[in-house]
Amino acid sequence: MWRYLNSISDPVLIFIAAFMLLAPFSPMPHVLEKLIMLKDGNLTRLVDIFDLFFHLIPSILLAIKYLRKNNKK
């Protein structure tokens, strides 16, 4: 698994993470909408929870890759 994560170049992963955080561009990004729902306690439907994780997966992978690089130094 780590080999696969290391094979993804940083600029590509950054682009995918930024795109997924901002998608859809109109009227409001899903991540922001779902985080507001989470704050208000309305994030109860399974499809909404899945959608939040789906949009956050590239950012989580980017964070893992960054933390692994810094721990190796």
mmCIF file of the N, C-alpha and C atoms, coordinates in Angstrom:
data_MODEL
# 
_entry.id   MODEL 
# 
loop_
_atom_site.group_PDB 
_atom_site.id 
_atom_site.type_symbol 
_atom_site.label_atom_id 
_atom_site.label_alt_id 
_atom_site.label_comp_id 
_atom_site.label_asym_id 
_atom_site.label_entity_id 
_atom_site.label_seq_id 
_atom_site.pdbx_PDB_ins_code 
_atom_site.Cartn_x 
_atom_site.Cartn_y 
_atom_site.Cartn_z 
_atom_site.occupancy 
_atom_site.B_iso_or_equiv 
_atom_site.pdbx_formal_charge 
_atom_site.auth_seq_id 
_atom_site.auth_comp_id 
_atom_site.auth_asym_id 
_atom_site.auth_atom_id 
_atom_site.pdbx_PDB_model_num 
ATOM 1   N N  . MET A 1 1  ? 0.812   -1.187 0.000  1.00 0.00 ? 1  MET A N  1 
ATOM 2   C CA . MET A 1 1  ? 0.000   0.000  0.000  1.00 0.00 ? 1  MET A CA 1 
ATOM 3   C C  . MET A 1 1  ? 0.861   1.259  0.000  1.00 0.00 ? 1  MET A C  1 
ATOM 4   N N  . TRP A 1 2  ? 1.912   1.256  0.807  1.00 0.00 ? 2  TRP A N  1 
ATOM 5   C CA . TRP A 1 2  ? 2.780   2.439  0.853  1.00 0.00 ? 2  TRP A CA 1 
ATOM 6   C C  . TRP A 1 2  ? 3.464   2.664  -0.492 1.00 0.00 ? 2  TRP A C  1 
ATOM 7   N N  . ARG A 1 3  ? 3.792   1.568  -1.179 1.00 0.00 ? 3  ARG A N  1 
ATOM 8   C CA . ARG A 1 3  ? 4.437   1.689  -2.486 1.00 0.00 ? 3  ARG A CA 1 
ATOM 9   C C  . ARG A 1 3  ? 3.500   2.390  -3.472 1.00 0.00 ? 3  ARG A C  1 
ATOM 10  N N  . TYR A 1 4  ? 2.215   2.042  -3.406 1.00 0.00 ? 4  TYR A N  1 
ATOM 11  C CA . TYR A 1 4  ? 1.240   2.673  -4.296 1.00 0.00 ? 4  TYR A CA 1 
ATOM 12  C C  . TYR A 1 4  ? 1.090   4.154  -3.968 1.00 0.00 ? 4  TYR A C  1 
ATOM 13  N N  . LEU A 1 5  ? 1.035   4.494  -2.686 1.00 0.00 ? 5  LEU A N  1 
ATOM 14  C CA . LEU A 1 5  ? 0.911   5.897  -2.287 1.00 0.00 ? 5  LEU A CA 1 
ATOM 15  C C  . LEU A 1 5  ? 2.152   6.683  -2.696 1.00 0.00 ? 5  LEU A C  1 
ATOM 16  N N  . ASN A 1 6  ? 3.316   6.078  -2.562 1.00 0.00 ? 6  ASN A N  1 
ATOM 17  C CA . ASN A 1 6  ? 4.547   6.758  -2.965 1.00 0.00 ? 6  ASN A CA 1 
ATOM 18  C C  . ASN A 1 6  ? 4.651   6.927  -4.477 1.00 0.00 ? 6  ASN A C  1 
ATOM 19  N N  . SER A 1 7  ? 3.962   6.079  -5.236 1.00 0.00 ? 7  SER A N  1 
ATOM 20  C CA . SER A 1 7  ? 4.038   6.177  -6.694 1.00 0.00 ? 7  SER A CA 1 
ATOM 21  C C  . SER A 1 7  ? 3.223   7.342  -7.249 1.00 0.00 ? 7  SER A C  1 
ATOM 22  N N  . ILE A 1 8  ? 2.296   7.869  -6.465 1.00 0.00 ? 8  ILE A N  1 
ATOM 23  C CA . ILE A 1 8  ? 1.503   9.016  -6.909 1.00 0.00 ? 8  ILE A CA 1 
ATOM 24  C C  . ILE A 1 8  ? 2.329   10.274 -6.684 1.00 0.00 ? 8  ILE A C  1 
ATOM 25  N N  . SER A 1 9  ? 2.522   11.045 -7.745 1.00 0.00 ? 9  SER A N  1 
ATOM 26  C CA . SER A 1 9  ? 3.346   12.252 -7.609 1.00 0.00 ? 9  SER A CA 1 
ATOM 27  C C  . SER A 1 9  ? 2.615   13.301 -6.764 1.00 0.00 ? 9  SER A C  1 
ATOM 28  N N  . ASP A 1 10 ? 3.392   14.111 -6.085 1.00 0.00 ? 10 ASP A N  1 
ATOM 29  C CA . ASP A 1 10 ? 2.821   15.116 -5.189 1.00 0.00 ? 10 ASP A CA 1 
ATOM 30  C C  . ASP A 1 10 ? 1.923   16.125 -5.917 1.00 0.00 ? 10 ASP A C  1 
ATOM 31  N N  . PRO A 1 11 ? 2.348   16.702 -7.048 1.00 0.00 ? 11 PRO A N  1 
ATOM 32  C CA . PRO A 1 11 ? 1.467   17.674 -7.716 1.00 0.00 ? 11 PRO A CA 1 
ATOM 33  C C  . PRO A 1 11 ? 0.123   17.072 -8.155 1.00 0.00 ? 11 PRO A C  1 
ATOM 34  N N  . VAL A 1 12 ? 0.144   15.830 -8.588 1.00 0.00 ? 12 VAL A N  1 
ATOM 35  C CA . VAL A 1 12 ? -1.107  15.184 -9.003 1.00 0.00 ? 12 VAL A CA 1 
ATOM 36  C C  . VAL A 1 12 ? -2.018  14.992 -7.803 1.00 0.00 ? 12 VAL A C  1 
ATOM 37  N N  . LEU A 1 13 ? -1.472  14.542 -6.699 1.00 0.00 ? 13 LEU A N  1 
ATOM 38  C CA . LEU A 1 13 ? -2.267  14.323 -5.496 1.00 0.00 ? 13 LEU A CA 1 
ATOM 39  C C  . LEU A 1 13 ? -2.794  15.643 -4.940 1.00 0.00 ? 13 LEU A C  1 
ATOM 40  N N  . ILE A 1 14 ? -2.001  16.690 -5.000 1.00 0.00 ? 14 ILE A N  1 
ATOM 41  C CA . ILE A 1 14 ? -2.450  18.016 -4.550 1.00 0.00 ? 14 ILE A CA 1 
ATOM 42  C C  . ILE A 1 14 ? -3.599  18.507 -5.421 1.00 0.00 ? 14 ILE A C  1 
ATOM 43  N N  . PHE A 1 15 ? -3.484  18.326 -6.731 1.00 0.00 ? 15 PHE A N  1 
ATOM 44  C CA . PHE A 1 15 ? -4.542  18.749 -7.655 1.00 0.00 ? 15 PHE A CA 1 
ATOM 45  C C  . PHE A 1 15 ? -5.830  17.980 -7.383 1.00 0.00 ? 15 PHE A C  1 
ATOM 46  N N  . ILE A 1 16 ? -5.727  16.666 -7.228 1.00 0.00 ? 16 ILE A N  1 
ATOM 47  C CA . ILE A 1 16 ? -6.915  15.844 -6.984 1.00 0.00 ? 16 ILE A CA 1 
ATOM 48  C C  . ILE A 1 16 ? -7.552  16.218 -5.647 1.00 0.00 ? 16 ILE A C  1 
ATOM 49  N N  . ALA A 1 17 ? -6.732  16.432 -4.621 1.00 0.00 ? 17 ALA A N  1 
ATOM 50  C CA . ALA A 1 17 ? -7.261  16.795 -3.305 1.00 0.00 ? 17 ALA A CA 1 
ATOM 51  C C  . ALA A 1 17 ? -7.978  18.146 -3.360 1.00 0.00 ? 17 ALA A C  1 
ATOM 52  N N  . ALA A 1 18 ? -7.369  19.125 -4.027 1.00 0.00 ? 18 ALA A N  1 
ATOM 53  C CA . ALA A 1 18 ? -8.002  20.446 -4.135 1.00 0.00 ? 18 ALA A CA 1 
ATOM 54  C C  . ALA A 1 18 ? -9.297  20.359 -4.934 1.00 0.00 ? 18 ALA A C  1 
ATOM 55  N N  . PHE A 1 19 ? -9.281  19.589 -6.008 1.00 0.00 ? 19 PHE A N  1 
ATOM 56  C CA . PHE A 1 19 ? -10.480 19.438 -6.825 1.00 0.00 ? 19 PHE A CA 1 
ATOM 57  C C  . PHE A 1 19 ? -11.610 18.794 -6.032 1.00 0.00 ? 19 PHE A C  1 
ATOM 58  N N  . MET A 1 20 ? -11.292 17.728 -5.293 1.00 0.00 ? 20 MET A N  1 
ATOM 59  C CA . MET A 1 20 ? -12.323 17.027 -4.534 1.00 0.00 ? 20 MET A CA 1 
ATOM 60  C C  . MET A 1 20 ? -12.834 17.871 -3.362 1.00 0.00 ? 20 MET A C  1 
ATOM 61  N N  . LEU A 1 21 ? -11.991 18.715 -2.778 1.00 0.00 ? 21 LEU A N  1 
ATOM 62  C CA . LEU A 1 21 ? -12.445 19.586 -1.699 1.00 0.00 ? 21 LEU A CA 1 
ATOM 63  C C  . LEU A 1 21 ? -13.395 20.664 -2.216 1.00 0.00 ? 21 LEU A C  1 
ATOM 64  N N  . LEU A 1 22 ? -13.199 21.094 -3.448 1.00 0.00 ? 22 LEU A N  1 
ATOM 65  C CA . LEU A 1 22 ? -14.000 22.183 -3.995 1.00 0.00 ? 22 LEU A CA 1 
ATOM 66  C C  . LEU A 1 22 ? -15.187 21.714 -4.834 1.00 0.00 ? 22 LEU A C  1 
ATOM 67  N N  . ALA A 1 23 ? -15.243 20.439 -5.167 1.00 0.00 ? 23 ALA A N  1 
ATOM 68  C CA . ALA A 1 23 ? -16.324 19.936 -6.027 1.00 0.00 ? 23 ALA A CA 1 
ATOM 69  C C  . ALA A 1 23 ? -17.592 19.742 -5.223 1.00 0.00 ? 23 ALA A C  1 
ATOM 70  N N  . PRO A 1 24 ? -18.746 19.997 -5.725 1.00 0.00 ? 24 PRO A N  1 
ATOM 71  C CA . PRO A 1 24 ? -19.045 20.790 -6.920 1.00 0.00 ? 24 PRO A CA 1 
ATOM 72  C C  . PRO A 1 24 ? -18.818 22.268 -6.632 1.00 0.00 ? 24 PRO A C  1 
ATOM 73  N N  . PHE A 1 25 ? -18.502 22.997 -7.648 1.00 0.00 ? 25 PHE A N  1 
ATOM 74  C CA . PHE A 1 25 ? -18.105 24.388 -7.482 1.00 0.00 ? 25 PHE A CA 1 
ATOM 75  C C  . PHE A 1 25 ? -19.285 25.313 -7.210 1.00 0.00 ? 25 PHE A C  1 
ATOM 76  N N  . SER A 1 26 ? -20.469 24.878 -7.567 1.00 0.00 ? 26 SER A N  1 
ATOM 77  C CA . SER A 1 26 ? -21.641 25.725 -7.382 1.00 0.00 ? 26 SER A CA 1 
ATOM 78  C C  . SER A 1 26 ? -22.785 24.870 -6.858 1.00 0.00 ? 26 SER A C  1 
ATOM 79  N N  . PRO A 1 27 ? -23.580 25.239 -5.966 1.00 0.00 ? 27 PRO A N  1 
ATOM 80  C CA . PRO A 1 27 ? -23.599 26.483 -5.196 1.00 0.00 ? 27 PRO A CA 1 
ATOM 81  C C  . PRO A 1 27 ? -22.663 26.458 -3.991 1.00 0.00 ? 27 PRO A C  1 
ATOM 82  N N  . MET A 1 28 ? -22.399 25.253 -3.421 1.00 0.00 ? 28 MET A N  1 
ATOM 83  C CA . MET A 1 28 ? -21.509 25.149 -2.267 1.00 0.00 ? 28 MET A CA 1 
ATOM 84  C C  . MET A 1 28 ? -20.772 23.815 -2.340 1.00 0.00 ? 28 MET A C  1 
ATOM 85  N N  . PRO A 1 29 ? -19.462 23.799 -2.070 1.00 0.00 ? 29 PRO A N  1 
ATOM 86  C CA . PRO A 1 29 ? -18.736 22.523 -2.071 1.00 0.00 ? 29 PRO A CA 1 
ATOM 87  C C  . PRO A 1 29 ? -19.326 21.534 -1.065 1.00 0.00 ? 29 PRO A C  1 
ATOM 88  N N  . HIS A 1 30 ? -19.349 20.256 -1.455 1.00 0.00 ? 30 HIS A N  1 
ATOM 89  C CA . HIS A 1 30 ? -19.933 19.228 -0.605 1.00 0.00 ? 30 HIS A CA 1 
ATOM 90  C C  . HIS A 1 30 ? -19.232 19.137 0.756  1.00 0.00 ? 30 HIS A C  1 
ATOM 91  N N  . VAL A 1 31 ? -17.920 19.275 0.769  1.00 0.00 ? 31 VAL A N  1 
ATOM 92  C CA . VAL A 1 31 ? -17.193 19.146 2.036  1.00 0.00 ? 31 VAL A CA 1 
ATOM 93  C C  . VAL A 1 31 ? -17.654 20.219 3.015  1.00 0.00 ? 31 VAL A C  1 
ATOM 94  N N  . LEU A 1 32 ? -17.772 21.435 2.539  1.00 0.00 ? 32 LEU A N  1 
ATOM 95  C CA . LEU A 1 32 ? -18.230 22.523 3.397  1.00 0.00 ? 32 LEU A CA 1 
ATOM 96  C C  . LEU A 1 32 ? -19.666 22.279 3.858  1.00 0.00 ? 32 LEU A C  1 
ATOM 97  N N  . GLU A 1 33 ? -20.511 21.856 2.941  1.00 0.00 ? 33 GLU A N  1 
ATOM 98  C CA . GLU A 1 33 ? -21.905 21.563 3.276  1.00 0.00 ? 33 GLU A CA 1 
ATOM 99  C C  . GLU A 1 33 ? -22.007 20.450 4.318  1.00 0.00 ? 33 GLU A C  1 
ATOM 100 N N  . LYS A 1 34 ? -21.219 19.385 4.132  1.00 0.00 ? 34 LYS A N  1 
ATOM 101 C CA . LYS A 1 34 ? -21.274 18.250 5.067  1.00 0.00 ? 34 LYS A CA 1 
ATOM 102 C C  . LYS A 1 34 ? -20.665 18.609 6.420  1.00 0.00 ? 34 LYS A C  1 
ATOM 103 N N  . LEU A 1 35 ? -19.625 19.442 6.433  1.00 0.00 ? 35 LEU A N  1 
ATOM 104 C CA . LEU A 1 35 ? -19.044 19.873 7.709  1.00 0.00 ? 35 LEU A CA 1 
ATOM 105 C C  . LEU A 1 35 ? -20.014 20.753 8.485  1.00 0.00 ? 35 LEU A C  1 
ATOM 106 N N  . ILE A 1 36 ? -20.782 21.577 7.779  1.00 0.00 ? 36 ILE A N  1 
ATOM 107 C CA . ILE A 1 36 ? -21.817 22.375 8.439  1.00 0.00 ? 36 ILE A CA 1 
ATOM 108 C C  . ILE A 1 36 ? -22.889 21.456 9.007  1.00 0.00 ? 36 ILE A C  1 
ATOM 109 N N  . MET A 1 37 ? -23.268 20.438 8.228  1.00 0.00 ? 37 MET A N  1 
ATOM 110 C CA . MET A 1 37 ? -24.246 19.462 8.720  1.00 0.00 ? 37 MET A CA 1 
ATOM 111 C C  . MET A 1 37 ? -23.707 18.742 9.953  1.00 0.00 ? 37 MET A C  1 
ATOM 112 N N  . LEU A 1 38 ? -22.418 18.392 9.947  1.00 0.00 ? 38 LEU A N  1 
ATOM 113 C CA . LEU A 1 38 ? -21.800 17.712 11.084 1.00 0.00 ? 38 LEU A CA 1 
ATOM 114 C C  . LEU A 1 38 ? -21.812 18.605 12.325 1.00 0.00 ? 38 LEU A C  1 
ATOM 115 N N  . LYS A 1 39 ? -21.486 19.878 12.124 1.00 0.00 ? 39 LYS A N  1 
ATOM 116 C CA . LYS A 1 39 ? -21.484 20.841 13.233 1.00 0.00 ? 39 LYS A CA 1 
ATOM 117 C C  . LYS A 1 39 ? -22.881 20.997 13.834 1.00 0.00 ? 39 LYS A C  1 
ATOM 118 N N  . ASP A 1 40 ? -23.889 21.009 12.968 1.00 0.00 ? 40 ASP A N  1 
ATOM 119 C CA . ASP A 1 40 ? -25.264 21.187 13.426 1.00 0.00 ? 40 ASP A CA 1 
ATOM 120 C C  . ASP A 1 40 ? -25.903 19.892 13.930 1.00 0.00 ? 40 ASP A C  1 
ATOM 121 N N  . GLY A 1 41 ? -25.220 18.763 13.748 1.00 0.00 ? 41 GLY A N  1 
ATOM 122 C CA . GLY A 1 41 ? -25.753 17.486 14.185 1.00 0.00 ? 41 GLY A CA 1 
ATOM 123 C C  . GLY A 1 41 ? -26.731 16.861 13.204 1.00 0.00 ? 41 GLY A C  1 
ATOM 124 N N  . ASN A 1 42 ? -26.710 17.305 11.954 1.00 0.00 ? 42 ASN A N  1 
ATOM 125 C CA . ASN A 1 42 ? -27.634 16.801 10.940 1.00 0.00 ? 42 ASN A CA 1 
ATOM 126 C C  . ASN A 1 42 ? -27.007 15.768 10.015 1.00 0.00 ? 42 ASN A C  1 
ATOM 127 N N  . LEU A 1 43 ? -25.787 15.392 10.245 1.00 0.00 ? 43 LEU A N  1 
ATOM 128 C CA . LEU A 1 43 ? -25.102 14.427 9.379  1.00 0.00 ? 43 LEU A CA 1 
ATOM 129 C C  . LEU A 1 43 ? -25.439 13.020 9.869  1.00 0.00 ? 43 LEU A C  1 
ATOM 130 N N  . THR A 1 44 ? -26.630 12.556 9.519  1.00 0.00 ? 44 THR A N  1 
ATOM 131 C CA . THR A 1 44 ? -27.100 11.268 10.023 1.00 0.00 ? 44 THR A CA 1 
ATOM 132 C C  . THR A 1 44 ? -27.314 10.244 8.925  1.00 0.00 ? 44 THR A C  1 
ATOM 133 N N  . ARG A 1 45 ? -27.568 10.687 7.707  1.00 0.00 ? 45 ARG A N  1 
ATOM 134 C CA . ARG A 1 45 ? -27.805 9.741  6.625  1.00 0.00 ? 45 ARG A CA 1 
ATOM 135 C C  . ARG A 1 45 ? -26.482 9.132  6.165  1.00 0.00 ? 45 ARG A C  1 
ATOM 136 N N  . LEU A 1 46 ? -26.506 7.848  5.889  1.00 0.00 ? 46 LEU A N  1 
ATOM 137 C CA . LEU A 1 46 ? -25.303 7.122  5.493  1.00 0.00 ? 46 LEU A CA 1 
ATOM 138 C C  . LEU A 1 46 ? -24.711 7.677  4.198  1.00 0.00 ? 46 LEU A C  1 
ATOM 139 N N  . VAL A 1 47 ? -25.554 8.086  3.272  1.00 0.00 ? 47 VAL A N  1 
ATOM 140 C CA . VAL A 1 47 ? -25.065 8.619  1.999  1.00 0.00 ? 47 VAL A CA 1 
ATOM 141 C C  . VAL A 1 47 ? -24.311 9.933  2.219  1.00 0.00 ? 47 VAL A C  1 
ATOM 142 N N  . ASP A 1 48 ? -24.731 10.737 3.177  1.00 0.00 ? 48 ASP A N  1 
ATOM 143 C CA . ASP A 1 48 ? -24.031 11.991 3.475  1.00 0.00 ? 48 ASP A CA 1 
ATOM 144 C C  . ASP A 1 48 ? -22.675 11.726 4.131  1.00 0.00 ? 48 ASP A C  1 
ATOM 145 N N  . ILE A 1 49 ? -22.618 10.751 5.022  1.00 0.00 ? 49 ILE A N  1 
ATOM 146 C CA . ILE A 1 49 ? -21.357 10.389 5.667  1.00 0.00 ? 49 ILE A CA 1 
ATOM 147 C C  . ILE A 1 49 ? -20.380 9.836  4.632  1.00 0.00 ? 49 ILE A C  1 
ATOM 148 N N  . PHE A 1 50 ? -20.872 8.964  3.736  1.00 0.00 ? 50 PHE A N  1 
ATOM 149 C CA . PHE A 1 50 ? -20.038 8.433  2.664  1.00 0.00 ? 50 PHE A CA 1 
ATOM 150 C C  . PHE A 1 50 ? -19.542 9.551  1.758  1.00 0.00 ? 50 PHE A C  1 
ATOM 151 N N  . ASP A 1 51 ? -20.407 10.492 1.432  1.00 0.00 ? 51 ASP A N  1 
ATOM 152 C CA . ASP A 1 51 ? -20.035 11.603 0.556  1.00 0.00 ? 51 ASP A CA 1 
ATOM 153 C C  . ASP A 1 51 ? -18.940 12.455 1.184  1.00 0.00 ? 51 ASP A C  1 
ATOM 154 N N  . LEU A 1 52 ? -19.030 12.689 2.482  1.00 0.00 ? 52 LEU A N  1 
ATOM 155 C CA . LEU A 1 52 ? -17.987 13.450 3.175  1.00 0.00 ? 52 LEU A CA 1 
ATOM 156 C C  . LEU A 1 52 ? -16.649 12.728 3.084  1.00 0.00 ? 52 LEU A C  1 
ATOM 157 N N  . PHE A 1 53 ? -16.644 11.429 3.394  1.00 0.00 ? 53 PHE A N  1 
ATOM 158 C CA . PHE A 1 53 ? -15.393 10.672 3.321  1.00 0.00 ? 53 PHE A CA 1 
ATOM 159 C C  . PHE A 1 53 ? -14.877 10.557 1.897  1.00 0.00 ? 53 PHE A C  1 
ATOM 160 N N  . PHE A 1 54 ? -15.782 10.418 0.936  1.00 0.00 ? 54 PHE A N  1 
ATOM 161 C CA . PHE A 1 54 ? -15.382 10.323 -0.469 1.00 0.00 ? 54 PHE A CA 1 
ATOM 162 C C  . PHE A 1 54 ? -14.638 11.577 -0.909 1.00 0.00 ? 54 PHE A C  1 
ATOM 163 N N  . HIS A 1 55 ? -15.122 12.735 -0.485 1.00 0.00 ? 55 HIS A N  1 
ATOM 164 C CA . HIS A 1 55 ? -14.476 13.991 -0.867 1.00 0.00 ? 55 HIS A CA 1 
ATOM 165 C C  . HIS A 1 55 ? -13.209 14.257 -0.057 1.00 0.00 ? 55 HIS A C  1 
ATOM 166 N N  . LEU A 1 56 ? -13.073 13.632 1.113  1.00 0.00 ? 56 LEU A N  1 
ATOM 167 C CA . LEU A 1 56 ? -11.892 13.854 1.953  1.00 0.00 ? 56 LEU A CA 1 
ATOM 168 C C  . LEU A 1 56 ? -10.768 12.848 1.716  1.00 0.00 ? 56 LEU A C  1 
ATOM 169 N N  . ILE A 1 57 ? -11.034 11.739 1.035  1.00 0.00 ? 57 ILE A N  1 
ATOM 170 C CA . ILE A 1 57 ? -10.024 10.694 0.849  1.00 0.00 ? 57 ILE A CA 1 
ATOM 171 C C  . ILE A 1 57 ? -8.725  11.221 0.230  1.00 0.00 ? 57 ILE A C  1 
ATOM 172 N N  . PRO A 1 58 ? -8.760  12.001 -0.870 1.00 0.00 ? 58 PRO A N  1 
ATOM 173 C CA . PRO A 1 58 ? -7.488  12.496 -1.410 1.00 0.00 ? 58 PRO A CA 1 
ATOM 174 C C  . PRO A 1 58 ? -6.726  13.386 -0.425 1.00 0.00 ? 58 PRO A C  1 
ATOM 175 N N  . SER A 1 59 ? -7.422  14.187 0.346  1.00 0.00 ? 59 SER A N  1 
ATOM 176 C CA . SER A 1 59 ? -6.758  15.042 1.337  1.00 0.00 ? 59 SER A CA 1 
ATOM 177 C C  . SER A 1 59 ? -6.142  14.211 2.456  1.00 0.00 ? 59 SER A C  1 
ATOM 178 N N  . ILE A 1 60 ? -6.836  13.158 2.853  1.00 0.00 ? 60 ILE A N  1 
ATOM 179 C CA . ILE A 1 60 ? -6.296  12.260 3.877  1.00 0.00 ? 60 ILE A CA 1 
ATOM 180 C C  . ILE A 1 60 ? -5.042  11.563 3.353  1.00 0.00 ? 60 ILE A C  1 
ATOM 181 N N  . LEU A 1 61 ? -5.082  11.099 2.115  1.00 0.00 ? 61 LEU A N  1 
ATOM 182 C CA . LEU A 1 61 ? -3.898  10.463 1.514  1.00 0.00 ? 61 LEU A CA 1 
ATOM 183 C C  . LEU A 1 61 ? -2.742  11.443 1.413  1.00 0.00 ? 61 LEU A C  1 
ATOM 184 N N  . LEU A 1 62 ? -3.035  12.685 1.052  1.00 0.00 ? 62 LEU A N  1 
ATOM 185 C CA . LEU A 1 62 ? -1.995  13.711 0.969  1.00 0.00 ? 62 LEU A CA 1 
ATOM 186 C C  . LEU A 1 62 ? -1.379  13.964 2.336  1.00 0.00 ? 62 LEU A C  1 
ATOM 187 N N  . ALA A 1 63 ? -2.198  14.017 3.376  1.00 0.00 ? 63 ALA A N  1 
ATOM 188 C CA . ALA A 1 63 ? -1.690  14.225 4.732  1.00 0.00 ? 63 ALA A CA 1 
ATOM 189 C C  . ALA A 1 63 ? -0.829  13.043 5.180  1.00 0.00 ? 63 ALA A C  1 
ATOM 190 N N  . ILE A 1 64 ? -1.268  11.826 4.875  1.00 0.00 ? 64 ILE A N  1 
ATOM 191 C CA . ILE A 1 64 ? -0.484  10.638 5.231  1.00 0.00 ? 64 ILE A CA 1 
ATOM 192 C C  . ILE A 1 64 ? 0.860   10.655 4.520  1.00 0.00 ? 64 ILE A C  1 
ATOM 193 N N  . LYS A 1 65 ? 0.843   11.000 3.237  1.00 0.00 ? 65 LYS A N  1 
ATOM 194 C CA . LYS A 1 65 ? 2.086   11.038 2.462  1.00 0.00 ? 65 LYS A CA 1 
ATOM 195 C C  . LYS A 1 65 ? 3.034   12.105 3.020  1.00 0.00 ? 65 LYS A C  1 
ATOM 196 N N  . TYR A 1 66 ? 2.504   13.251 3.374  1.00 0.00 ? 66 TYR A N  1 
ATOM 197 C CA . TYR A 1 66 ? 3.316   14.321 3.938  1.00 0.00 ? 66 TYR A CA 1 
ATOM 198 C C  . TYR A 1 66 ? 3.914   13.912 5.284  1.00 0.00 ? 66 TYR A C  1 
ATOM 199 N N  . LEU A 1 67 ? 3.094   13.316 6.144  1.00 0.00 ? 67 LEU A N  1 
ATOM 200 C CA . LEU A 1 67 ? 3.585   12.896 7.457  1.00 0.00 ? 67 LEU A CA 1 
ATOM 201 C C  . LEU A 1 67 ? 4.636   11.794 7.345  1.00 0.00 ? 67 LEU A C  1 
ATOM 202 N N  . ARG A 1 68 ? 4.460   10.874 6.403  1.00 0.00 ? 68 ARG A N  1 
ATOM 203 C CA . ARG A 1 68 ? 5.455   9.814  6.217  1.00 0.00 ? 68 ARG A CA 1 
ATOM 204 C C  . ARG A 1 68 ? 6.775   10.385 5.723  1.00 0.00 ? 68 ARG A C  1 
ATOM 205 N N  . LYS A 1 69 ? 6.714   11.380 4.814  1.00 0.00 ? 69 LYS A N  1 
ATOM 206 C CA . LYS A 1 69 ? 7.940   12.000 4.319  1.00 0.00 ? 69 LYS A CA 1 
ATOM 207 C C  . LYS A 1 69 ? 8.688   12.709 5.442  1.00 0.00 ? 69 LYS A C  1 
ATOM 208 N N  . ASN A 1 70 ? 7.959   13.411 6.306  1.00 0.00 ? 70 ASN A N  1 
ATOM 209 C CA . ASN A 1 70 ? 8.608   14.155 7.384  1.00 0.00 ? 70 ASN A CA 1 
ATOM 210 C C  . ASN A 1 70 ? 9.138   13.248 8.475  1.00 0.00 ? 70 ASN A C  1 
ATOM 211 N N  . ASN A 1 71 ? 8.524   12.087 8.690  1.00 0.00 ? 71 ASN A N  1 
ATOM 212 C CA . ASN A 1 71 ? 9.012   11.164 9.709  1.00 0.00 ? 71 ASN A CA 1 
ATOM 213 C C  . ASN A 1 71 ? 10.266  10.434 9.258  1.00 0.00 ? 71 ASN A C  1 
ATOM 214 N N  . LYS A 1 72 ? 10.483  10.296 7.959  1.00 0.00 ? 72 LYS A N  1 
ATOM 215 C CA . LYS A 1 72 ? 11.674  9.624  7.446  1.00 0.00 ? 72 LYS A CA 1 
ATOM 216 C C  . LYS A 1 72 ? 12.928  10.472 7.597  1.00 0.00 ? 72 LYS A C  1 
ATOM 217 N N  . LYS A 1 73 ? 12.759  11.785 7.684  1.00 0.00 ? 73 LYS A N  1 
ATOM 218 C CA . LYS A 1 73 ? 13.918  12.687 7.746  1.00 0.00 ? 73 LYS A CA 1 
ATOM 219 C C  . LYS A 1 73 ? 14.579  12.678 9.084  1.00 0.00 ? 73 LYS A C  1 
# 
